[in-house]
Amino acid sequence: MASVRYVEDTFGANDYDVCHSTIYILRQEIMSMCTYTSTYAGYLARILLLSSDVELNPDPVTDVLTDNMENILSAIHTRNDEIRQVRSEVHSVKTEIIGLKAEISIIRSKVNRVEEAQNKSDNRLGKLEERVGDISEMSDVLHIDLQALSINDECN
């Protein structure tokens, strides 16, 4: 009732119906805003409704407000475009990363094959070195035997 008395005192008895319908519309907007809201603003809106002291501030809508609103909406639109562009760039970077991971995998498998071939070559080289060592020992033995034979031939 306090809000009705305020409306009557402020706007006069003739304006009661206009103000009452405006307040009703405002209450409906607040109700729809805070129906399923669990934020701080939602709680404040509920408290305002419970106080039943909801009045419309009859400030005139000016061109400045309209210009500001258009600027805000334009900024929001620009930010949305920038966000879309960033998302697109992130998607292309992710695609490039996937391609690079595939290339790295191929390079790793090639490196593994080269390492295996190197290990096999090292093993073969080790075996060849053993053979060369054996042949060198045989050569020394044969050389000694040849010297012994040549000494025996000279003695006879």
C-alpha positions as CSV (number, residue, x, y, z in Angstrom):
1,M,0.0,0.0,0.0
2,A,2.9,2.4,0.6
3,S,3.8,2.3,-3.1
4,V,0.2,3.1,-4.1
5,R,0.1,6.1,-1.7
6,Y,3.5,7.3,-3.1
7,V,2.1,7.1,-6.6
8,E,-1.0,9.0,-5.6
9,D,1.0,11.7,-3.8
10,T,3.5,12.0,-6.6
11,F,1.4,11.8,-9.7
12,G,-2.0,12.7,-8.5
13,A,-5.2,10.6,-8.4
14,N,-5.8,10.9,-12.2
15,D,-2.5,9.3,-13.0
16,Y,-3.0,6.4,-10.7
17,D,-4.1,3.9,-13.4
18,V,-1.1,4.8,-15.7
19,C,1.4,4.5,-12.9
20,H,-0.1,1.3,-11.5
21,S,0.1,-0.3,-14.9
22,T,3.7,0.9,-15.4
23,I,4.6,-0.5,-12.0
24,Y,2.9,-3.8,-12.8
25,I,4.9,-4.0,-16.0
26,L,8.1,-3.2,-14.2
27,R,7.3,-5.9,-11.6
28,Q,6.7,-8.4,-14.3
29,E,10.1,-7.6,-15.9
30,I,11.9,-8.0,-12.6
31,M,10.0,-11.2,-11.9
32,S,11.0,-12.6,-15.3
33,M,14.6,-11.5,-14.7
34,C,14.9,-13.3,-11.3
35,T,12.7,-16.3,-11.8
36,Y,15.6,-18.9,-11.9
37,T,18.5,-16.6,-11.0
38,S,20.8,-17.5,-8.2
39,T,23.2,-14.5,-8.6
40,Y,23.6,-11.6,-6.3
41,A,21.6,-9.4,-8.7
42,G,18.8,-11.9,-8.7
43,Y,18.6,-11.9,-4.9
44,L,18.6,-8.1,-4.9
45,A,15.7,-8.1,-7.4
46,R,13.8,-10.6,-5.2
47,I,14.3,-8.4,-2.1
48,L,13.1,-5.4,-4.1
49,L,9.9,-7.3,-5.1
50,L,9.3,-8.4,-1.5
51,S,9.5,-4.8,-0.3
52,S,6.6,-4.0,-2.7
53,D,8.1,-0.6,-3.2
54,V,8.9,-0.7,-6.9
55,E,8.5,2.5,-8.7
56,L,9.4,3.6,-12.2
57,N,11.9,6.4,-12.5
58,P,10.4,8.6,-15.2
59,D,13.7,9.9,-16.6
60,P,13.2,10.9,-20.2
61,V,14.9,8.8,-22.9
62,T,17.3,11.1,-24.6
63,D,19.3,10.9,-27.8
64,V,22.5,10.6,-25.7
65,L,21.2,7.4,-24.2
66,T,20.2,6.1,-27.6
67,D,23.7,6.9,-29.0
68,N,25.3,5.3,-26.0
69,M,23.2,2.2,-26.4
70,E,24.1,2.1,-30.1
71,N,27.8,2.5,-29.2
72,I,27.6,-0.3,-26.7
73,L,25.8,-2.6,-29.1
74,S,28.3,-1.8,-31.8
75,A,31.2,-2.6,-29.4
76,I,29.5,-5.8,-28.5
77,H,29.1,-6.7,-32.1
78,T,32.8,-5.9,-32.8
79,R,33.9,-8.0,-29.8
80,N,31.8,-10.9,-31.1
81,D,33.5,-10.6,-34.5
82,E,36.9,-10.5,-32.8
83,I,36.0,-13.6,-30.7
84,R,34.9,-15.5,-33.8
85,Q,38.2,-14.5,-35.6
86,V,40.2,-15.6,-32.6
87,R,38.3,-18.9,-32.4
88,S,39.0,-19.5,-36.1
89,E,42.7,-18.8,-35.6
90,V,42.8,-21.1,-32.6
91,H,41.1,-23.8,-34.7
92,S,43.7,-23.4,-37.5
93,V,46.6,-23.5,-35.0
94,K,45.1,-26.7,-33.5
95,T,44.9,-28.2,-37.0
96,E,48.6,-27.2,-37.7
97,I,49.6,-28.7,-34.3
98,I,47.9,-32.0,-35.3
99,G,49.8,-32.0,-38.6
100,L,53.1,-31.2,-36.8
101,K,52.5,-34.1,-34.4
102,A,51.9,-36.4,-37.3
103,E,55.2,-35.2,-38.9
104,I,57.1,-35.6,-35.7
105,S,55.8,-39.2,-35.4
106,I,57.0,-40.0,-38.9
107,I,60.4,-38.4,-38.1
108,R,60.7,-40.4,-34.9
109,S,60.0,-43.7,-36.6
110,K,62.6,-42.8,-39.3
111,V,65.1,-42.0,-36.5
112,N,64.3,-45.3,-34.8
113,R,65.0,-47.1,-38.0
114,V,68.3,-45.3,-38.5
115,E,69.3,-46.1,-35.0
116,E,68.5,-49.8,-35.5
117,A,70.5,-49.8,-38.7
118,Q,73.4,-48.1,-36.9
119,N,73.3,-50.7,-34.1
120,K,73.3,-53.5,-36.8
121,S,76.3,-51.8,-38.5
122,D,78.1,-51.5,-35.2
123,N,77.6,-55.2,-34.6
124,R,78.8,-56.1,-38.0
125,L,81.8,-53.8,-37.7
126,G,82.7,-55.5,-34.3
127,K,82.5,-58.9,-36.0
128,L,84.7,-57.7,-38.9
129,E,87.2,-56.3,-36.4
130,E,87.3,-59.7,-34.6
131,R,88.0,-61.4,-38.0
132,V,90.7,-58.9,-39.0
133,G,92.3,-59.5,-35.6
134,D,92.1,-63.3,-36.2
135,I,93.5,-62.9,-39.7
136,S,96.3,-60.7,-38.3
137,E,97.2,-63.4,-35.7
138,M,97.1,-66.0,-38.4
139,S,99.3,-63.9,-40.6
140,D,101.8,-63.5,-37.7
141,V,101.8,-67.2,-37.1
142,L,102.3,-67.9,-40.8
143,H,105.1,-65.4,-41.0
144,I,106.9,-67.1,-38.1
145,D,106.3,-70.5,-39.7
146,L,107.8,-69.2,-43.0
147,Q,110.8,-67.8,-41.2
148,A,111.3,-71.1,-39.5
149,L,111.0,-72.9,-42.8
150,S,113.4,-70.6,-44.5
151,I,115.9,-71.1,-41.6
152,N,115.5,-74.8,-42.0
153,D,116.1,-74.6,-45.8
154,E,119.3,-72.6,-45.3
155,C,120.6,-75.1,-42.8
156,N,120.1,-78.0,-45.1
